[in-house]
Amino acid sequence: MTDASLLSAAAATPAVVRLRAGEPVVTIVADVAEGAGRTTPLHARSASLRGALLPWLLPFGLLAVWQALSATGIVSTAIVPAPSDIWNAARQLAARGELQHDILVSLRRVVIGFGTGASAGLLLGLVVGLFEPARDLIDRSLQMIRTVPHLALVPLMILWFGIGEEPRLILVAMGSLFPVYINTVGGIRNVDPKLIELGKSYGLGRIALVWSVVLPAALQPILVGIRYALGVAWLTLVVGETIASRDGVGYLVQNARELLRIDIIVLAVILYSIAGWLSDLITRLIERRLLRWHPNYAERGKA
């Protein structure tokens, strides 16, 4: 029996195939394994549809239950407004242009503050992670500053910079700096030494070694730090926008509290949660693209 006849027999009756002594077995096993691991287009579409719909099942289910409890009076709308009331409040604010303006202002603050803090954290992390003297000189001071809650510096920020934009941007930048810094240093210092030795054996210089070996190996923890820093940036902005702010989502909350508009307060909370989710989604998409060479992310791209 030839290899071709063995393959035909395995395809026709994969459960039982009798072989005579001396005939190759590896060919059949590889072919059967390949057939077992093959995904049909229908199965792929089903998995894709499930992955797209399943994450939304719980949020929309909770909204439906919330609306039903409010409509039946089990949950008083004086304490927790119904989703329909929150939607109507959002429509009213959007019709006056206030909602769009406040969202854009908050988004601008996060982009500037996070961009500044994350860039500084990445730069400091690269310097400290790559150069031992810089680690001895800088790291201890940064660790001491990191342990100080940056939100506790709000009174000092007001005294130093007034009630303009500077305190909010500095607070957001400080909240974003340290997660990126710590993950960058940790990612660089935990690169497998065998990879570095392999790069040296190929004749890579210091710059090429850092660019081609060290940074790709440390990229995953760096991106994890960026994801975490984005969440801290939005959290810091919530507090920062309460500093005598005249616009932004935080101002929306302050104004609604004075007017006893619980629906607008809950709307602001939902806006912050959506903004955090979108930020994390964008970061994960960038992570998947930059790490497409990684086996785990390559498998996700195929799914």
BELHU-V521252 format. One record per run of one state. SS is the DSSP state (H for helix, E for strand, - for the rest). FROM is the first residue (numbers start at 1). TO is the last residue. If there is no record, write none. Layout:
ss = (SS & SS)
from = (FROM & FROM)
to = (TO & TO)
//
This chain:
ss = (- & H & - & H & - & H & - & H & - & H & - & H & - & H & - & H & - & H & - & H & - & H & - & H & - & H & -)
from = (1 & 3 & 13 & 26 & 38 & 41 & 72 & 83 & 97 & 98 & 131 & 132 & 147 & 150 & 162 & 166 & 190 & 193 & 202 & 206 & 241 & 249 & 259 & 262 & 291 & 295 & 303)
to = (2 & 12 & 25 & 37 & 40 & 71 & 82 & 96 & 97 & 130 & 131 & 146 & 149 & 161 & 165 & 189 & 192 & 201 & 205 & 240 & 248 & 258 & 261 & 290 & 294 & 302 & 303)
//
